[in-house]
Amino acid sequence: MNIKHISWIVAATVGISAMTGCNIYKKFEMPTDSQLTAEYVKADSVTRNPEAYGNLQWQQVFTDPVLAGLIQQALDNNTDLQNAKLNVDAAQARLQGAKLAYFPSVALSPNGGKSWTKLHGSDMVGSDWTYSIPLSVNWEVDIFAKLLNSKRGAKMALLQSESYQQAVRSQIIASVAAMYYTISSLESQLELSRNTATLWSETVETMKDLKLAGRVNEAAVVQSTAQYYSILASITDIEVNLRSAYNSLSLLLNTMPQKWDIPSQHTALMPNIVRESIPMVELASRPDVKASEYALATAYYATNSARSAFYPSLNITGTGAFTNSFGSLVTNPGGWLLNLAGQLAAPLFSRGQNIANLKIAKAQQQQALNNFEYTLMSAAAEVSDAMMTYQKATEKQAYLADQTDNYSKSVDYNKELLQYGTSTYLEVLTAQQSLLSSQIGEITCRLTRERALINLYQNLGGGR
């Protein structure tokens, strides 16, 4: 087939393509049929505010030097993050393969040989060496965007992998920070409980002295002793929880279980970001939202690829050979034989497979859209929960501080009144127990507030 005929085939194929007017060439655009996706498209076009809480570098948020060192260690060693990076590498390789599909495939199969013949009464007679170096080239002309949609889909898959990697990174940073403050909180509770146990031990001795003086009875001694052992029992629970927290942190850092040097007292230097609501533009920055968007785009291009299967494919094939096996036609050391052909293959009947593939692709594209909308709504709910938790924990912390102050005064007053016989031992024990509960409540509330800030940072896509 000559070049003129191939040109005619290409022109005819392009003409068919123009007449179809289908959407197989269009780039992905987020649907705006629903209010949710329309708001997202509008927000996604707005320039990001670098001072927004979720856009801050993690070093700007977690300024504690001990915590910063632990976060960096986790980012360097965490297995999940390493696997996410490998997923990105694999996606990059697939994209590179999709790009190279535009180039022709070339196959080279050299061969050669020599034969011997034994004539009657004579020695073996050998023929001349013959050799052939066949070369074949096949090039698919991407008239109906099969390769184009494959490449675009691979590009979206790469972006999805990169967004997933960022989501894993954000989760690791938040998890290390949350575990750090959890351990610090448990260390505070352990220190408080041990100090309280020491004070209760002194209270038991005081009750024994008051019994000898006839001021209280044996019930007071037994009651105070029971409370003392109750505190000792609670210490064992805290120690178990503390060991578990240390092990969880070690796992995040990809190390063997060990105890880390984390102080019981710390200052949470985090931005004050109390607001009534979070704009959509900040939700659009979340890596899981972006990953869901790219998954939808990948499904869109898969649908286009399924549509492309209904249209003809054009392949141009070239073959050639360098050989010396044609006697007088080709003289040594050899000569070239060349052939060029074009083939237009149009699918007519495929047992309904193309129709089925298109229906499947459309269904999967709709699923991807549903998943995207759900991811976006979940993001809004998580941000709302974190903000409400932070605001109410801040209010509660102020109330608990006042409560602890008053319980502390109550303990002092009741101890003094007991010495004068105007208060009972039960009032003293109750005041001391209430003080311990209030102090532990303060520590727990502070942890709740800090974890809400951490969750909010992660929920806004923080961790860059």
ABEGO torsion letter per residue (X at the ends): XBAAAAAAAAAAAAAAAAAAGBAAABBBBBBAABAAAAAAAAAAABBBBAABAAABBAAAABABAAAAAAAAAAAAABAAAAAAAAAAAAAAAAAAAAAAAABBBBBBBBBBBBBBBBBBGBBBBBBBBBBBBBBBBBBBBBAAGAAAAAAAAAAAAAAAAAAAAAAAAAAAAAAAAAAAAAAAAAAAAAAAAAAAAAAAAAAAAAAAAAAAAGABBAAAAAAAAAAAAAAAAAAAAAAAAAAAAAAAAAAAAGBBBBBBBBBABBBBBBBBABBABBBAAAAAABAAAAAAAAAAAAAAAAAAAAAAAABBBBBBBBBBBBBAAAEAABBOAEBBBBBBBBBBBBBABAGGAAAAAAAAAAAAAAAAAAAAAAAAAAAAAAAAAAAAAAAAAAAAAAAAAAAAAAAAAAAAAAAAAAAAGABBAAAAAAAAAAAAAAAAAAAAAAAAAAAAAAAAAAAAGBGX
